[in-house]
Amino acid sequence: MKLSSKIYIAGHNGMVGSAVLRYLKQKGYTNFILKDSKELDLTDQLKVASFFEKEKPDYVFLAAAKVGGIEANNTFRAQFLYENLMIQNNVIHQSYLQKVKKLLFFASSCIYPKFSPQPIKEDYLLTGLLEPTNEPYAIAKIAGVKMCESYNKQYGCDFISVMPTNLYGPNDNYDLKTSHVLPALLRKFHEAKLQSSPSVEVWGTGMPKREFLHVDDLAEASVHLMKNYTGNVSVNVGTGEDISIKNLAELIKSIVGFKGEIVWNDSKPDGTPRKLLDVSLIQSLGWKHKIELEDGIKAVYKNEFLEQ
């Protein structure tokens, strides 16, 4: 991938796509194709075909997706399945037709079985039942991984996929109805502090454990893989370290400076009990995360809440 290569980032306004764009610009890449969802509806087959025929990108980062937390995944099940399948089908197939040199597809660690042995190795995919609350999204993402693999095998493409763990960072979603746990907790504690609330309610028991990766680390990892990896294994990208939701809530409470209590609503779902990725493959390829969780959360809180 040369500095002048024509690079299409699908979903460049989202958290992942914008991080990839920032990182590539920092490294001196200059030739980007960028279309937001108003300019190009990636669920529209004819529009995507016309776009690829006209632009003919050399490299594609497929970061566009419909995403959300437990409630959003469980509520908009049909939308999560349909829209993600359509986006993937259109972009991956047109990348093949227009002879894209290499494509990187962003999958998700939620596509692993709910009760995977820990840490989760890449070959645990499709060895057990999925977490019911996000099954439609997971099935769509599994289809994307298998599509890349199948196009490589049948057509000789160079399409790779990555399996990021839970992400946080700039351009995250802080809507309490649709966000993931870390940004939701940041917003809840920040607003509770401003309002001098006596307590903050957090869903579940606090027992599940989660791994968190700063999105800037993911961007660096994805470019590293685009340059150094070819294969059909969807590569795990994470830190190899996890934290309980209870300890995460306490950490965010401390960073925000909220003085009240945490109240656990155990009538709400916990989701998957534990989801820690085995990152030995990507580390063997020469990449390791740089941003530690506490430092990352402090930076996000400062930039997203204190400097607005």
Secondary structure, DSSP 8 states (H G I E B T S, - for coil): --TTS-EEEETTTSHHHHHHHHHHHHTT---EE---TTT--TT-HHHHHHHHHHH--SEEEE-------HHHHHHSHHHHHHHHHHHHHHHHHHHHHTT-SEEEEE--GGGS-TT--SSB-GGGTTSS---GGGHHHHHHHHHHHHHHHHHHHHH---EEEEEE-EEESTT----TTT--HHHHHHHHHHHHHHTT-SEEEEES-S--EE-EEEHHHHHHHHHHHHHH--SSS-EEES-S--EEHHHHHHHHHHHHT--SEEEEETTS---SSEE-B--HHHHHTT------HHHHHHHHHIIIII--
